[in-house]
Structure formats: structure tokens, C-alpha cells
Amino acid sequence: MKIEARILFVMFVFGAVIATIYWFTSYEDGGTVMLAAVSLLGLLPGSYYFWWSRRMQPRPEDLPDANPEDSPAIIGAFPSSSIWPFILGVGAAFVAIALVFGVWTAVFGGTLIVAAVIGVIIESRRGGAY
């Protein structure tokens, strides 16, 4: 957790420096607020990870002299490639486009979303297409 916290703190410092430079060179509120939000995206999870790293025992990957044998034996199963996340994204895009073009695109997008959820469930039950 310490490595992750350090990376996120570096992101916080970088965002804060860039937001400060941007403010003094452009005097524009919107960009400064967005850059400050980027720096907070590093500060909040970085603080949480740092807090947990002080209260838990170090993981094998946190030790400087770690060996691959020190890690847990089973990492987990990773899913195979699937078309369903793409279908879900297309359905969500059609639902968002409904704000511009009308309800018929939301119906089509909702159908795609339901089909994608059902497809993911069926694929996860049988183990995916290998």
C-alpha cells in the first residue's frame, strides 16, 4: 500500500503545481478548478492508502527483498475476452444520445444494456468462450 500511496501523492503534488501555474498564467477559474480536482483525485485515495499502510502488516510486494514464493499461491481467475462490455457501452451511449434525439434511442439502448447484462451472466456461468 505504501507504493500506491506514494504514486497518488506524486499525482497530487503534480496536479497542485500545475493548477498553481495555470492560475497565475491564465487567471481562468474553470481550468484551475478542474486541475485542483485532479490533484484531489491523488490526495484522497493516497491518504486512505497511506492510512491503511500504517495499520496493516506489509504485503510481500511492499518488502524490498521480496521473493515470488512469498506471495499467495492462487492469484485468481481472469476472464477471457468478451464482446459484452462493448455492447454494454454502446447501449449506454444510445441511452445518453436519447437526450438529444429522442426516446426511441433510449429504448434501443436499454435493449442493448439488458442483452449485455444477460450475455455476461450466461457467459460467466459457462466459463466464457475459449
C-alpha positions in Angstrom: 0.0 0.0 0.0 2.9 2.3 0.5 3.9 2.3 -3.1 0.4 3.1 -4.2 0.1 5.9 -1.7 3.4 7.4 -2.9 2.3 7.3 -6.6 -1.0 9.0 -5.7 0.8 11.6 -3.6 3.0 12.4 -6.5 -0.1 12.8 -8.6 -1.5 15.2 -6.0 1.7 17.3 -6.0 1.9 17.4 -9.8 -1.8 18.5 -10.1 -1.4 21.2 -7.4 1.8 22.6 -9.1 0.1 22.6 -12.5 -3.1 24.2 -11.1 -1.0 26.9 -9.4 1.0 27.6 -12.6 -2.2 27.6 -14.6 -3.9 30.0 -12.3 -1.0 32.5 -12.3 -0.6 32.4 -16.1 -4.3 32.4 -17.3 -6.5 33.6 -14.4 -9.2 31.3 -15.6 -11.4 29.8 -13.0 -12.8 26.7 -14.8 -9.4 25.2 -15.7 -8.0 25.9 -12.3 -10.8 24.2 -10.5 -10.6 21.1 -12.8 -6.8 20.9 -12.2 -7.4 21.3 -8.5 -9.9 18.4 -8.7 -7.2 16.3 -10.4 -4.9 16.9 -7.5 -7.6 15.9 -5.1 -8.0 12.7 -7.1 -4.5 11.9 -5.9 -4.8 13.2 -2.4 -8.0 11.4 -1.2 -7.1 7.8 -2.2 -3.5 8.4 -1.4 -4.3 9.5 2.1 -6.5 6.4 2.5 -3.8 4.0 1.3 -1.2 5.7 3.5 -3.5 5.4 6.5 -4.0 1.7 5.8 -0.4 1.0 5.1 0.5 2.3 8.6 -2.1 -0.1 10.2 -1.5 -3.3 8.4 1.4 -5.7 8.0 3.4 -5.1 4.9 2.4 -7.2 1.9 5.1 -9.3 0.2 5.3 -6.7 -2.7 5.9 -3.9 -0.2 9.1 -5.6 1.1 12.4 -4.6 -0.7 13.7 -8.1 -0.6 10.5 -10.0 -1.6 10.5 -13.3 -3.4 7.8 -14.6 -5.7 7.4 -17.5 -3.3 6.3 -15.1 -0.6 3.0 -14.3 -2.5 -0.2 -16.2 -2.1 -0.3 -19.4 -4.2 -3.6 -18.7 -6.1 -4.0 -15.2 -7.5 -7.4 -15.8 -9.1 -9.1 -16.4 -12.3 -9.1 -13.8 -15.0 -12.0 -13.6 -17.5 -11.4 -14.3 -21.2 -12.1 -11.7 -23.8 -15.8 -10.9 -24.4 -18.0 -8.7 -26.6 -20.5 -7.9 -23.8 -18.6 -4.9 -22.3 -18.6 -3.3 -25.7 -22.3 -4.0 -26.2 -23.0 -2.5 -22.8 -21.0 0.6 -23.7 -22.9 1.0 -27.0 -26.2 0.6 -25.1 -25.2 3.3 -22.6 -24.2 5.6 -25.4 -27.6 5.2 -27.0 -29.3 5.9 -23.7 -27.2 9.1 -23.4 -27.9 10.1 -27.0 -31.6 9.9 -26.1 -31.3 13.3 -24.5 -30.7 14.7 -28.0 -32.5 12.5 -30.5 -35.5 11.2 -28.6 -36.9 8.3 -26.6 -36.5 5.7 -29.4 -32.7 5.7 -28.9 -33.2 5.1 -25.2 -35.4 2.1 -25.9 -32.8 0.7 -28.3 -30.0 1.4 -25.8 -31.9 -0.1 -22.9 -32.5 -3.3 -25.0 -28.7 -3.5 -25.7 -27.9 -3.0 -22.0 -30.3 -5.7 -20.9 -28.9 -8.0 -23.6 -25.3 -7.3 -22.4 -26.2 -8.0 -18.8 -27.8 -11.3 -19.7 -24.9 -12.2 -22.0 -22.4 -11.5 -19.3 -24.4 -13.7 -16.8 -24.7 -16.5 -19.3 -21.0 -16.3 -20.2 -19.9 -16.3 -16.6 -22.0 -19.3 -15.8 -20.5 -21.5 -18.6 -16.9 -20.1 -18.3 -16.7 -17.9 -21.4 -15.6 -18.7 -24.9 -12.1 -20.1 -25.0 
